[in-house]
């Protein structure tokens, strides 16, 4: 008897449901099947006929497929496998076209107005960042090939002007003037691609060493290019635990938490695959942080090995609404020459 590892059981409307994440099928588990499954699992003997077609019981071909999948995902948490296959599009899966999606949004906006994205959530007055100036003139190809991950930050403070330039060019939603339709349907435009113009990544900052800016936790308001004060930062001992003992992030001038705003995307897209788009959004945005930081001669380093629960508490994030996806540290390099040395491109080597 073969039992599947690629499914979940849960209660829905007082029924026990088996959700097959490979076939994308859901089936009710009957009381008879449940008792038969329990008997089979406890090796108490049961009639094979009772298990025919029972949810979670698979044939030899499916069992062989699952063994192959397990080899490819060896060492990874089972839930990661389940999510990947649950959000994998099959040949026969229905697809919502662009026009259909637009029609749904028009109808939905009437009954459920789009959630606000960059409104201040505190009683404090947002801190206005300096008006942005032009980035230093550097050859774009040189910036691309000079980009690297740094884990050696100096004690030198970062300027407020540099922080403003970084946030404006990497994450501001002032790329273009918003139309009435953009406002109505919650469209925001950055210098990085974002599924459905959701701009679904929020930036939360722990300012640790910036001239002219109080140490503490902030949220970047991308539409007004300002910072919303959240509160004091935790002790370095607590932060070190939250950072999974990655000491070097305590030395950076600014620690940025890239968090997914689930509501902004879920309002427009209801398909479970949309969560992949949310994760990609953060990656696109973080690459811009790297490139702008590189053009400014700053050290940049990223990790996705953080204790999510600790950062949710640190920045007052609800795990049902905001998901910390990765952290990026910004600051001056301990060895300035390491970033100023020109890196030849392959065309020049």
DOTI-113259 format. One record per residue (C-alpha): x negated, y negated, z; residue number from 0. Coordinates in nm, 2 decimals. Each point is the difference from the previous one (the first is absolute). Layout:
@xx:X | yy:Y | zz:Z | num:NUM
...
END
This chain:
@xx:0.00 | yy:0.00 | zz:0.00 | num:0
@xx:-0.14 | yy:-0.34 | zz:-0.10 | num:1
@xx:0.08 | yy:-0.32 | zz:0.19 | num:2
@xx:-0.08 | yy:-0.34 | zz:-0.15 | num:3
@xx:-0.23 | yy:-0.25 | zz:0.16 | num:4
@xx:0.12 | yy:-0.28 | zz:-0.23 | num:5
@xx:0.32 | yy:-0.10 | zz:0.16 | num:6
@xx:0.17 | yy:-0.16 | zz:0.29 | num:7
@xx:0.31 | yy:0.08 | zz:0.21 | num:8
@xx:0.21 | yy:-0.28 | zz:0.15 | num:9
@xx:0.35 | yy:-0.07 | zz:0.11 | num:10
@xx:0.23 | yy:-0.20 | zz:-0.22 | num:11
@xx:0.37 | yy:-0.06 | zz:0.08 | num:12
@xx:-0.02 | yy:0.29 | zz:0.25 | num:13
@xx:-0.14 | yy:0.24 | zz:-0.27 | num:14
@xx:-0.34 | yy:0.15 | zz:0.01 | num:15
@xx:-0.17 | yy:-0.08 | zz:-0.34 | num:16
@xx:-0.30 | yy:0.15 | zz:-0.16 | num:17
@xx:-0.18 | yy:-0.25 | zz:-0.22 | num:18
@xx:-0.23 | yy:0.16 | zz:-0.26 | num:19
@xx:-0.26 | yy:-0.27 | zz:-0.08 | num:20
@xx:-0.14 | yy:0.18 | zz:-0.31 | num:21
@xx:0.33 | yy:0.07 | zz:-0.17 | num:22
@xx:0.16 | yy:-0.32 | zz:0.13 | num:23
@xx:0.31 | yy:0.19 | zz:0.11 | num:24
@xx:0.20 | yy:0.00 | zz:0.33 | num:25
@xx:0.21 | yy:0.29 | zz:0.12 | num:26
@xx:0.22 | yy:0.05 | zz:0.31 | num:27
@xx:-0.12 | yy:0.28 | zz:0.22 | num:28
@xx:0.30 | yy:0.22 | zz:0.10 | num:29
@xx:0.03 | yy:0.15 | zz:0.35 | num:30
@xx:-0.04 | yy:0.35 | zz:-0.14 | num:31
@xx:-0.32 | yy:-0.10 | zz:-0.19 | num:32
@xx:-0.13 | yy:-0.17 | zz:0.31 | num:33
@xx:0.05 | yy:0.31 | zz:0.22 | num:34
@xx:-0.15 | yy:0.22 | zz:-0.27 | num:35
@xx:-0.31 | yy:-0.23 | zz:-0.03 | num:36
@xx:-0.04 | yy:0.00 | zz:0.38 | num:37
@xx:0.02 | yy:0.39 | zz:0.00 | num:38
@xx:-0.26 | yy:0.02 | zz:-0.28 | num:39
@xx:-0.24 | yy:-0.24 | zz:0.16 | num:40
@xx:0.02 | yy:0.18 | zz:0.33 | num:41
@xx:-0.04 | yy:0.33 | zz:-0.18 | num:42
@xx:0.32 | yy:0.14 | zz:0.14 | num:43
@xx:0.11 | yy:0.14 | zz:-0.33 | num:44
@xx:0.27 | yy:-0.14 | zz:-0.22 | num:45
@xx:0.18 | yy:0.09 | zz:-0.32 | num:46
@xx:-0.20 | yy:-0.12 | zz:-0.30 | num:47
@xx:0.33 | yy:-0.09 | zz:-0.17 | num:48
@xx:0.07 | yy:-0.26 | zz:0.26 | num:49
@xx:-0.32 | yy:-0.18 | zz:-0.09 | num:50
@xx:0.05 | yy:0.00 | zz:-0.37 | num:51
@xx:0.02 | yy:-0.37 | zz:-0.11 | num:52
@xx:-0.05 | yy:-0.12 | zz:0.36 | num:53
@xx:-0.16 | yy:-0.34 | zz:0.02 | num:54
@xx:-0.37 | yy:0.03 | zz:0.06 | num:55
@xx:-0.03 | yy:0.35 | zz:-0.13 | num:56
@xx:-0.19 | yy:0.01 | zz:-0.34 | num:57
@xx:-0.09 | yy:0.25 | zz:-0.26 | num:58
@xx:-0.36 | yy:0.13 | zz:-0.07 | num:59
@xx:-0.06 | yy:-0.26 | zz:-0.28 | num:60
@xx:0.08 | yy:-0.29 | zz:0.23 | num:61
@xx:-0.21 | yy:0.15 | zz:0.28 | num:62
@xx:-0.30 | yy:0.02 | zz:-0.24 | num:63
@xx:0.05 | yy:-0.36 | zz:-0.10 | num:64
@xx:0.01 | yy:-0.11 | zz:0.36 | num:65
@xx:-0.32 | yy:0.19 | zz:0.08 | num:66
@xx:-0.17 | yy:-0.18 | zz:-0.29 | num:67
@xx:0.13 | yy:-0.33 | zz:0.13 | num:68
@xx:-0.13 | yy:0.07 | zz:0.35 | num:69
@xx:-0.35 | yy:0.07 | zz:-0.14 | num:70
@xx:0.00 | yy:-0.34 | zz:-0.17 | num:71
@xx:0.12 | yy:-0.18 | zz:0.31 | num:72
@xx:-0.21 | yy:0.19 | zz:0.24 | num:73
@xx:-0.08 | yy:-0.20 | zz:0.31 | num:74
@xx:0.27 | yy:-0.26 | zz:-0.05 | num:75
@xx:0.30 | yy:-0.03 | zz:0.22 | num:76
@xx:0.31 | yy:0.19 | zz:-0.11 | num:77
@xx:0.21 | yy:-0.31 | zz:0.01 | num:78
@xx:-0.23 | yy:-0.17 | zz:-0.26 | num:79
@xx:0.07 | yy:0.29 | zz:-0.24 | num:80
@xx:0.37 | yy:-0.03 | zz:0.06 | num:81
@xx:0.01 | yy:-0.37 | zz:-0.07 | num:82
@xx:-0.21 | yy:0.03 | zz:-0.31 | num:83
@xx:0.23 | yy:0.27 | zz:-0.15 | num:84
@xx:0.32 | yy:-0.16 | zz:0.12 | num:85
@xx:-0.10 | yy:-0.32 | zz:-0.19 | num:86
@xx:-0.13 | yy:0.18 | zz:-0.30 | num:87
@xx:0.22 | yy:-0.06 | zz:-0.31 | num:88
@xx:0.11 | yy:0.31 | zz:-0.18 | num:89
@xx:0.10 | yy:0.04 | zz:-0.36 | num:90
@xx:0.37 | yy:0.02 | zz:0.08 | num:91
@xx:0.01 | yy:-0.27 | zz:0.26 | num:92
@xx:0.24 | yy:-0.29 | zz:-0.08 | num:93
@xx:-0.16 | yy:-0.34 | zz:-0.07 | num:94
@xx:0.15 | yy:-0.34 | zz:0.06 | num:95
@xx:-0.08 | yy:-0.23 | zz:-0.30 | num:96
@xx:-0.10 | yy:-0.36 | zz:0.03 | num:97
@xx:0.34 | yy:-0.12 | zz:-0.11 | num:98
@xx:0.18 | yy:0.23 | zz:0.25 | num:99
@xx:-0.23 | yy:-0.12 | zz:0.28 | num:100
@xx:0.07 | yy:-0.36 | zz:-0.09 | num:101
@xx:0.38 | yy:0.07 | zz:0.00 | num:102
@xx:-0.02 | yy:0.16 | zz:0.35 | num:103
@xx:-0.20 | yy:-0.29 | zz:0.14 | num:104
@xx:0.25 | yy:-0.25 | zz:-0.13 | num:105
@xx:0.29 | yy:0.19 | zz:0.17 | num:106
@xx:-0.20 | yy:0.06 | zz:0.31 | num:107
@xx:-0.10 | yy:-0.36 | zz:0.06 | num:108
@xx:0.36 | yy:-0.10 | zz:0.03 | num:109
@xx:0.07 | yy:0.24 | zz:0.29 | num:110
@xx:-0.35 | yy:0.02 | zz:0.15 | num:111
@xx:-0.21 | yy:-0.32 | zz:-0.05 | num:112
@xx:-0.37 | yy:0.07 | zz:-0.05 | num:113
@xx:-0.20 | yy:0.01 | zz:0.32 | num:114
@xx:-0.23 | yy:-0.29 | zz:0.07 | num:115
@xx:-0.37 | yy:0.06 | zz:-0.06 | num:116
@xx:-0.22 | yy:-0.27 | zz:0.14 | num:117
@xx:0.21 | yy:-0.18 | zz:0.25 | num:118
@xx:-0.16 | yy:-0.09 | zz:0.33 | num:119
@xx:0.11 | yy:0.25 | zz:0.27 | num:120
@xx:-0.12 | yy:-0.21 | zz:0.30 | num:121
@xx:0.08 | yy:-0.33 | zz:0.17 | num:122
@xx:-0.34 | yy:-0.14 | zz:-0.07 | num:123
@xx:-0.08 | yy:-0.24 | zz:-0.28 | num:124
@xx:-0.19 | yy:0.18 | zz:-0.28 | num:125
@xx:-0.37 | yy:-0.10 | zz:-0.03 | num:126
@xx:-0.05 | yy:-0.16 | zz:-0.34 | num:127
@xx:-0.31 | yy:0.12 | zz:-0.19 | num:128
@xx:-0.22 | yy:-0.25 | zz:-0.19 | num:129
@xx:0.12 | yy:-0.08 | zz:-0.35 | num:130
@xx:-0.18 | yy:0.25 | zz:-0.23 | num:131
@xx:-0.28 | yy:-0.11 | zz:-0.22 | num:132
@xx:-0.17 | yy:0.18 | zz:-0.29 | num:133
@xx:-0.20 | yy:0.32 | zz:0.07 | num:134
@xx:-0.37 | yy:-0.03 | zz:-0.06 | num:135
@xx:-0.08 | yy:0.05 | zz:-0.37 | num:136
@xx:-0.14 | yy:0.36 | zz:-0.04 | num:137
@xx:0.01 | yy:0.23 | zz:-0.30 | num:138
@xx:0.30 | yy:0.23 | zz:0.05 | num:139
@xx:-0.20 | yy:0.31 | zz:-0.12 | num:140
@xx:-0.27 | yy:-0.08 | zz:0.26 | num:141
@xx:0.26 | yy:-0.03 | zz:0.27 | num:142
@xx:0.15 | yy:0.34 | zz:-0.10 | num:143
@xx:-0.34 | yy:0.17 | zz:0.01 | num:144
@xx:-0.10 | yy:-0.17 | zz:0.32 | num:145
@xx:0.30 | yy:0.11 | zz:0.20 | num:146
@xx:-0.08 | yy:0.25 | zz:0.27 | num:147
@xx:0.11 | yy:0.11 | zz:0.34 | num:148
@xx:-0.19 | yy:-0.15 | zz:0.29 | num:149
@xx:-0.01 | yy:0.10 | zz:0.37 | num:150
@xx:-0.27 | yy:-0.24 | zz:0.12 | num:151
@xx:0.15 | yy:-0.33 | zz:0.11 | num:152
@xx:-0.19 | yy:-0.29 | zz:0.16 | num:153
@xx:0.10 | yy:-0.22 | zz:0.29 | num:154
@xx:0.03 | yy:-0.30 | zz:-0.23 | num:155
@xx:0.35 | yy:-0.15 | zz:0.00 | num:156
@xx:0.21 | yy:-0.01 | zz:-0.32 | num:157
@xx:0.12 | yy:-0.34 | zz:-0.11 | num:158
@xx:0.37 | yy:-0.08 | zz:-0.01 | num:159
@xx:-0.04 | yy:-0.11 | zz:-0.36 | num:160
@xx:-0.14 | yy:0.34 | zz:-0.10 | num:161
@xx:0.29 | yy:0.18 | zz:0.18 | num:162
@xx:0.25 | yy:-0.22 | zz:-0.19 | num:163
@xx:-0.17 | yy:0.06 | zz:-0.33 | num:164
@xx:0.00 | yy:0.38 | zz:0.06 | num:165
@xx:0.37 | yy:0.02 | zz:0.10 | num:166
@xx:0.12 | yy:-0.24 | zz:-0.27 | num:167
@xx:-0.17 | yy:0.17 | zz:-0.29 | num:168
@xx:0.05 | yy:0.36 | zz:0.12 | num:169
@xx:0.35 | yy:-0.01 | zz:0.16 | num:170
@xx:0.18 | yy:-0.33 | zz:-0.05 | num:171
@xx:0.34 | yy:0.03 | zz:-0.18 | num:172
@xx:-0.04 | yy:-0.34 | zz:-0.16 | num:173
@xx:-0.12 | yy:0.14 | zz:-0.32 | num:174
@xx:0.29 | yy:-0.17 | zz:-0.18 | num:175
@xx:0.30 | yy:-0.20 | zz:0.08 | num:176
@xx:0.29 | yy:0.22 | zz:0.10 | num:177
@xx:0.32 | yy:-0.03 | zz:-0.20 | num:178
@xx:0.35 | yy:0.02 | zz:0.16 | num:179
@xx:0.02 | yy:0.36 | zz:-0.11 | num:180
@xx:-0.33 | yy:0.07 | zz:0.18 | num:181
@xx:0.14 | yy:-0.15 | zz:0.32 | num:182
@xx:0.33 | yy:0.19 | zz:-0.04 | num:183
@xx:-0.16 | yy:0.34 | zz:-0.05 | num:184
@xx:-0.30 | yy:-0.04 | zz:0.22 | num:185
@xx:-0.27 | yy:0.00 | zz:-0.27 | num:186
@xx:-0.35 | yy:-0.11 | zz:0.10 | num:187
@xx:-0.31 | yy:-0.02 | zz:-0.22 | num:188
@xx:-0.36 | yy:0.05 | zz:0.10 | num:189
@xx:-0.33 | yy:0.03 | zz:-0.19 | num:190
@xx:0.04 | yy:0.38 | zz:0.04 | num:191
@xx:0.27 | yy:0.23 | zz:-0.14 | num:192
@xx:0.29 | yy:0.09 | zz:0.22 | num:193
@xx:0.29 | yy:0.23 | zz:-0.09 | num:194
@xx:0.32 | yy:-0.19 | zz:-0.06 | num:195
@xx:-0.17 | yy:-0.33 | zz:0.10 | num:196
@xx:0.06 | yy:0.10 | zz:0.36 | num:197
@xx:-0.35 | yy:-0.11 | zz:0.13 | num:198
@xx:0.06 | yy:0.27 | zz:0.25 | num:199
@xx:-0.33 | yy:-0.03 | zz:0.19 | num:200
@xx:-0.02 | yy:-0.23 | zz:0.31 | num:201
@xx:-0.33 | yy:-0.12 | zz:0.13 | num:202
@xx:-0.05 | yy:-0.02 | zz:0.38 | num:203
@xx:-0.32 | yy:-0.16 | zz:0.11 | num:204
@xx:-0.20 | yy:0.03 | zz:0.32 | num:205
@xx:-0.21 | yy:-0.31 | zz:0.00 | num:206
@xx:-0.32 | yy:0.08 | zz:0.19 | num:207
@xx:-0.24 | yy:-0.27 | zz:-0.11 | num:208
@xx:0.12 | yy:-0.28 | zz:-0.23 | num:209
@xx:-0.09 | yy:-0.36 | zz:0.05 | num:210
@xx:0.30 | yy:-0.22 | zz:0.08 | num:211
@xx:0.24 | yy:0.29 | zz:0.06 | num:212
@xx:0.09 | yy:0.14 | zz:0.34 | num:213
@xx:-0.09 | yy:0.37 | zz:0.06 | num:214
@xx:0.30 | yy:0.22 | zz:-0.01 | num:215
@xx:0.26 | yy:0.17 | zz:-0.22 | num:216
@xx:0.18 | yy:-0.16 | zz:-0.30 | num:217
@xx:0.22 | yy:0.09 | zz:-0.29 | num:218
@xx:-0.08 | yy:-0.15 | zz:-0.34 | num:219
@xx:0.31 | yy:-0.18 | zz:-0.15 | num:220
@xx:-0.08 | yy:0.04 | zz:-0.37 | num:221
@xx:0.26 | yy:-0.24 | zz:-0.14 | num:222
@xx:-0.11 | yy:-0.30 | zz:0.21 | num:223
@xx:-0.37 | yy:0.09 | zz:0.04 | num:224
@xx:0.01 | yy:-0.02 | zz:0.37 | num:225
@xx:-0.05 | yy:0.22 | zz:0.31 | num:226
@xx:0.26 | yy:0.10 | zz:0.25 | num:227
@xx:-0.13 | yy:0.04 | zz:0.35 | num:228
@xx:0.09 | yy:0.34 | zz:0.16 | num:229
@xx:-0.20 | yy:0.01 | zz:0.32 | num:230
@xx:-0.33 | yy:0.06 | zz:0.17 | num:231
@xx:-0.22 | yy:0.29 | zz:-0.12 | num:232
@xx:-0.06 | yy:0.30 | zz:0.22 | num:233
@xx:-0.33 | yy:0.06 | zz:0.17 | num:234
@xx:-0.29 | yy:0.14 | zz:-0.21 | num:235
@xx:0.02 | yy:0.33 | zz:0.19 | num:236
@xx:0.37 | yy:0.04 | zz:-0.10 | num:237
@xx:-0.08 | yy:-0.11 | zz:-0.36 | num:238
@xx:-0.28 | yy:0.25 | zz:-0.02 | num:239
@xx:0.23 | yy:0.28 | zz:0.09 | num:240
@xx:0.26 | yy:-0.13 | zz:-0.26 | num:241
@xx:-0.28 | yy:-0.01 | zz:-0.25 | num:242
@xx:-0.09 | yy:0.37 | zz:0.05 | num:243
@xx:-0.34 | yy:-0.11 | zz:0.15 | num:244
@xx:-0.10 | yy:-0.19 | zz:-0.32 | num:245
@xx:-0.22 | yy:-0.25 | zz:0.19 | num:246
@xx:-0.09 | yy:-0.21 | zz:-0.30 | num:247
@xx:0.35 | yy:-0.14 | zz:-0.03 | num:248
@xx:-0.04 | yy:-0.17 | zz:0.33 | num:249
@xx:-0.28 | yy:-0.21 | zz:-0.15 | num:250
@xx:0.19 | yy:-0.13 | zz:-0.30 | num:251
@xx:0.14 | yy:-0.36 | zz:0.00 | num:252
@xx:0.35 | yy:0.11 | zz:-0.11 | num:253
@xx:0.17 | yy:0.34 | zz:0.02 | num:254
@xx:0.28 | yy:0.03 | zz:-0.26 | num:255
@xx:0.28 | yy:0.26 | zz:0.05 | num:256
@xx:0.17 | yy:0.08 | zz:-0.33 | num:257
@xx:0.35 | yy:0.11 | zz:0.09 | num:258
@xx:0.28 | yy:0.12 | zz:-0.22 | num:259
@xx:0.33 | yy:-0.19 | zz:0.03 | num:260
@xx:0.24 | yy:0.28 | zz:-0.07 | num:261
@xx:0.32 | yy:-0.21 | zz:-0.02 | num:262
@xx:-0.12 | yy:-0.20 | zz:-0.29 | num:263
@xx:-0.04 | yy:0.30 | zz:-0.23 | num:264
@xx:0.28 | yy:0.22 | zz:0.15 | num:265
@xx:0.25 | yy:-0.29 | zz:-0.07 | num:266
@xx:-0.07 | yy:0.03 | zz:-0.38 | num:267
@xx:-0.11 | yy:0.36 | zz:-0.05 | num:268
@xx:0.17 | yy:0.29 | zz:0.18 | num:269
@xx:-0.20 | yy:0.28 | zz:-0.15 | num:270
@xx:-0.24 | yy:0.18 | zz:0.24 | num:271
@xx:-0.28 | yy:-0.04 | zz:-0.25 | num:272
@xx:0.00 | yy:-0.37 | zz:0.07 | num:273
@xx:-0.21 | yy:0.06 | zz:0.31 | num:274
@xx:-0.29 | yy:0.08 | zz:-0.24 | num:275
@xx:0.05 | yy:-0.35 | zz:-0.15 | num:276
@xx:-0.03 | yy:-0.15 | zz:0.34 | num:277
@xx:-0.33 | yy:0.17 | zz:0.07 | num:278
@xx:-0.14 | yy:-0.10 | zz:-0.35 | num:279
@xx:0.10 | yy:-0.36 | zz:0.08 | num:280
@xx:-0.23 | yy:-0.01 | zz:0.30 | num:281
@xx:-0.28 | yy:0.14 | zz:-0.21 | num:282
@xx:0.04 | yy:-0.25 | zz:-0.28 | num:283
@xx:0.00 | yy:-0.29 | zz:0.25 | num:284
@xx:-0.30 | yy:0.13 | zz:0.20 | num:285
@xx:-0.21 | yy:0.02 | zz:-0.32 | num:286
@xx:0.07 | yy:-0.38 | zz:-0.05 | num:287
@xx:-0.11 | yy:-0.06 | zz:0.36 | num:288
@xx:-0.33 | yy:0.18 | zz:-0.09 | num:289
@xx:-0.05 | yy:-0.19 | zz:-0.32 | num:290
@xx:0.08 | yy:-0.35 | zz:0.15 | num:291
@xx:-0.22 | yy:0.08 | zz:0.30 | num:292
@xx:-0.28 | yy:0.11 | zz:-0.23 | num:293
@xx:0.03 | yy:-0.32 | zz:-0.20 | num:294
@xx:-0.03 | yy:-0.20 | zz:0.33 | num:295
@xx:-0.31 | yy:0.19 | zz:0.11 | num:296
@xx:0.18 | yy:0.17 | zz:0.29 | num:297
@xx:-0.03 | yy:0.36 | zz:0.13 | num:298
@xx:0.31 | yy:0.21 | zz:-0.04 | num:299
@xx:0.08 | yy:0.35 | zz:0.14 | num:300
@xx:0.31 | yy:0.21 | zz:0.01 | num:301
@xx:0.13 | yy:0.31 | zz:0.19 | num:302
@xx:0.32 | yy:0.19 | zz:0.01 | num:303
@xx:-0.10 | yy:0.18 | zz:0.32 | num:304
@xx:0.18 | yy:-0.20 | zz:0.26 | num:305
@xx:0.24 | yy:0.08 | zz:0.28 | num:306
@xx:0.33 | yy:-0.12 | zz:-0.15 | num:307
@xx:0.18 | yy:0.00 | zz:0.33 | num:308
@xx:-0.25 | yy:-0.23 | zz:0.16 | num:309
@xx:0.01 | yy:-0.25 | zz:-0.29 | num:310
@xx:0.38 | yy:0.00 | zz:0.00 | num:311
@xx:-0.02 | yy:-0.10 | zz:0.37 | num:312
@xx:-0.27 | yy:-0.25 | zz:-0.07 | num:313
@xx:0.20 | yy:-0.19 | zz:-0.27 | num:314
@xx:0.35 | yy:0.07 | zz:0.12 | num:315
@xx:0.08 | yy:0.23 | zz:-0.30 | num:316
@xx:0.29 | yy:0.24 | zz:-0.01 | num:317
@xx:-0.10 | yy:0.33 | zz:-0.16 | num:318
@xx:0.34 | yy:0.01 | zz:-0.16 | num:319
@xx:-0.07 | yy:-0.32 | zz:-0.19 | num:320
@xx:-0.37 | yy:-0.07 | zz:-0.02 | num:321
@xx:-0.27 | yy:0.27 | zz:-0.06 | num:322
@xx:-0.37 | yy:-0.08 | zz:0.06 | num:323
@xx:-0.17 | yy:0.16 | zz:-0.30 | num:324
@xx:-0.36 | yy:-0.12 | zz:0.02 | num:325
@xx:-0.23 | yy:-0.25 | zz:0.17 | num:326
@xx:-0.26 | yy:-0.23 | zz:-0.16 | num:327
@xx:-0.27 | yy:-0.19 | zz:0.18 | num:328
@xx:-0.14 | yy:-0.33 | zz:-0.14 | num:329
@xx:-0.30 | yy:-0.20 | zz:0.11 | num:330
@xx:-0.35 | yy:-0.10 | zz:-0.07 | num:331
@xx:-0.25 | yy:0.28 | zz:-0.07 | num:332
@xx:-0.27 | yy:0.07 | zz:0.26 | num:333
@xx:-0.25 | yy:-0.01 | zz:-0.28 | num:334
@xx:0.09 | yy:-0.29 | zz:-0.24 | num:335
@xx:-0.24 | yy:0.12 | zz:-0.27 | num:336
@xx:0.20 | yy:0.33 | zz:-0.02 | num:337
@xx:0.29 | yy:-0.19 | zz:-0.16 | num:338
@xx:-0.18 | yy:-0.27 | zz:-0.19 | num:339
@xx:-0.23 | yy:0.24 | zz:-0.20 | num:340
@xx:0.13 | yy:0.02 | zz:-0.35 | num:341
@xx:0.12 | yy:0.35 | zz:-0.10 | num:342
@xx:-0.08 | yy:0.07 | zz:-0.37 | num:343
@xx:0.29 | yy:0.15 | zz:-0.19 | num:344
@xx:-0.04 | yy:0.33 | zz:-0.19 | num:345
@xx:-0.02 | yy:-0.21 | zz:-0.32 | num:346
@xx:-0.31 | yy:-0.17 | zz:0.13 | num:347
@xx:-0.18 | yy:0.31 | zz:0.14 | num:348
END
